[in-house]
């Protein structure tokens, strides 16, 4: 009988989906599901939802809910982390202060000035969670779903002995999108994907073993397909490889699409469900959720329960490592020790990983195409500076990490970036005890 702990279980839809998936595996059907959150109301909702799944599937699983992290983690075989450090007000400042200086951000949870300050708030909490894991379940398989993925995983993997990797659904999600564009059944597609989180690349993409990139190149010429993902399709046309994460996110990770209002209008306003042209889009979504989440959850609880397994990696990874041992290959976030030859040694990369009863084995990729490596290097090196600055409490390293962010540096001078960073530090001072902020 395995025990799987969810830290930040109040992420209702996500936790419910992962639990549903986990219990579909016979070897995990009798698991103890330990739900932990600091918000008692959210915890009660997710406990009800998980109890309903167990009842509907007639599973022999046990469910516990607690606000005590140690209780949830004690003797756990697997851990899922889905936390959010800081509420809507502080997250809104992450995007509103850069906008004041002309850096137009719409998501801001991964890299750049907003993603870096989100990391500064979250890394200390993640390291504390890892300390508890080392104390109460040192051999557990740990899966992180919290953003900014690369910086959090880099910090946890460098500062602790926890067996952790980070997961993002963009890899399999984009692969299914590309398959749909060329009319290929999902189960007939294979791919080799590597890079950094949210900026990984399909180095090959095959349909029944045959190169499908020529079909994708033809597909993106169709206006309805090109306009569905304008930023990513434009990157594909010019760089030759398809990137994993949405146009909204990727419009922020480079200097090409958001540095002028006319470019935002041309490439970012009409071309994705993420609304990449909208300033502070995700902050606005968080605000809406803060007002409506109770009603939304009650509505979800009233719906019939679906027991069919979804597409997230977590359940298959747990089945491979602590379940029946069936091998599973996925794209995970790990440190770059001999994996991608032309990215910084030790940085966090997203590469194919094999999950088995012995844990995680990351696979050697080799060198990325040069044009892709340039963009990934900028992201990875900025993240390296940010993580080191967070751990050492060095604000100058944080400034330098943001100084070289592609979008920020395309819009602002060095002194303007310094002023922006100073203002962001002051706005976050209550969350950043590791820095001496006056």
Secondary structure, 3 states (H helix, E strand, C coil): CCEEEEECCCCHHHHHHHHHHHHCCHHHCCCEEEEECCCHHHHHHHHHHHHHHHHHHCCCCEEEEECCHHHHHCCCCEEEECCCCCCHHHHHHHHHHHHHCCCCCCCCCCCHHHHHHHHHHHHHHHHHHHHHHHHHCCCCEEEECCCCHHHHHHHHHHHCCCEEEECCCHHHHHHHHHHHHHCCCHHHEEEEEEEECCEEEEEEEEECCEECHHHHHHHCCCHHHHHHHHHHHHHHHHHCCCECCCHHHHCCCCCCCCCCHHHHHHHHCCCCCCCCCCCCHHHHHHHHHHHHHHHHHHHHHCCCCCCCCCCCCHHHHHHHHHCCCCCEEEEEEEECCCCECCCCCCCEEEEEEEEECCEEEECCCECCCHHHHHHHHHHHHHHHHHHHHHHHCCHHHHHHHHHCCHHHHHHCCHHHHHHHHHHHHHHCHHHCCCCCCC
